Amino acid sequence: MATSKFTTLYEWDTVQSADSTEWCPLAPSQSIFVCGTYQIEKEDDKATENNAPPTSRHGRIYVFELSNTNSFKPHQVIDLPAVLDMKWSQSYVCGRILLGVVTATAKLLIFELKEDKTLFQIAEAPVEGVDDSKEILALSLDWSNAKDAGVSQRDVHIIVSHSQGGANLFLLSDKFELLVVDKCWGHEYEAWIAAFNYWESSLIMTGGDDCILKGWDVRSGLSSPIFVNKSHNAGVTSLHSNALFENLLISGSYDESLRVWDMRKMKNPLHSTEMFGGVWRVKWNPFSFDMILTACMHGGFNVVNCLNSIKSGAEPQIIASYKNHESIAYGADWSYLNEESIKVLFDSSEYGQTLNGKNHCIVSTCSFYDHKLCISLFSKSDS
């Protein structure tokens, strides 16, 4: 089915509730993507065996490869505690393609994508909170190396936010050891999101359920923020720095607005656009970095024309909406497959005519209670 500028290619039942989807950014594996799940199992006869906790959170990582065959199913399934966020490293780390995962058991996991296109865990570390007597969940992560995407690096940093209102800064060494190098305790409630300024990776932003957005400078330590912004009217849930245009940051919030920021002037946003649902995830388009893909919970999935609107003096506008989900829109990402690769995949299929004369990219979206994953073609053209 087509929804506005979207054409659905595949739908798949993830069985468990789906909340995260991420495409591999690095050659030769840009046809690989993952989907993570979060399933709550309430107390029952089975759960009470062996003094198990009354409620447990289970998850999976599904590993897919997009191909020109008619079949669409994962080629690997990894069972683990509930997945709250996943991010691929935007650069090779010591020549390897890596995926970071954070879980409901407060763990940061690092997986390597092997030559056979399967994931293999190579590192693990606990996420440390302020109160060991209280439950802690790892909620989000970000890698420091998006500005130099594709370059092989070593000793990269990862920031992980958690449910006790703080964040841990990890160093992943060239020996693939995870070391906590600093911590911040910035929010009264859950720190839903943490993100790097990709142009200056010593700068970190965190957003919390206390409606506050904070900035931190690693060079002076994470004991006190360098700015505190209180302009959001509900919890700050998502942040993404622009890796092509310096100083541009976007934030999402439960208050249903997408905000665009100049990181040199964090008192007030440049623009604010109504999204008609809590903005759980925001992603800059990885090719032109001018459009934003948003997962808007009860408002579905939207694409926002950001830079073109700003250059013309207008507010960013929703240019397309995807409504092929029946539950909370949680996970969304752009594929890194270029136009030529997409044509090779689908030119001889039933979608070949759709591709003619149009500028297309591929997106994946997933939703929670209907446990649904969709892969779609998105047309960037006006016709």
URHUHU-V580264 format. One record per helix or strand of 3 or more residues. SS is the DSSP state (H for helix, E for strand). FROM is the first residue (numbers start at 1). LEN is the number of residues. If there is no record, write none. Layout:
((SS/FROM/LEN) (SS/FROM/LEN))
This chain:
((E/6/8) (E/18/6) (E/32/6) (E/39/3) (H/49/3) (E/56/10) (E/76/6) (E/83/6) (E/98/6) (E/107/7) (E/119/8) (E/138/6) (E/156/7) (E/167/6) (E/178/7) (E/193/4) (E/203/5) (E/213/5) (H/218/3) (E/227/3) (E/236/6) (E/248/6) (E/257/6) (E/271/4) (E/281/4) (E/291/5) (E/301/5) (H/307/5) (E/317/6) (E/329/6) (H/339/8) (H/352/4) (E/360/8) (E/372/8))
